[in-house]
Amino acid sequence: MNSVVLRVLLLALAVSISGCRQADGELPTPQGEVPGRLVDLTRDLMAVARGETQATQDFADDLRVFARNPEAEKTVTRFGLQIGDAVAGAGTKLTEQSAQQLAHTSWTVVGATELSDRQVETLRTDVQAQLTALGIPEDRSAALAGQVPEVQKAISTRARRWYEMF
């Protein structure tokens, strides 16, 4: 009889743990000065695509504004520089719409501090798809998008709970 109770308890525990997952955080919405900064990021990307020499650094600097601590600033700056270099190196003809999308997604990557693992994965996929659509090779797009979790780790303010480790 004791083993039956133990088995039932273990089964209940396993089911309850498997049902736990990190709750989705809120995606940031552009408010206050953010819409203007998104316009700046879009212009920076358009300038990068035109081949302007300072544009990649301008993009990284404008993205870095959203970082909340010195370590995050380094990670965000590196991410911004690499996105800018990829856009410049691909020789793409960036449209206004695609620049807006990439600027908004890049801002979301560095501005969202409470995302779940699933949301981070969705952002990673979005970054990769947007870069690939610009003509950046698949392997380079995947490598750049692979930095999204690293950026999120540096800027996240959400502590994982014990049951989210499974």
Helices and strands as residue ranges (DSSP letters): H 2-19, H 34-50, H 55-64, H 70-90, H 96-111, H 117-133, H 138-145, H 148-155, G 162-165
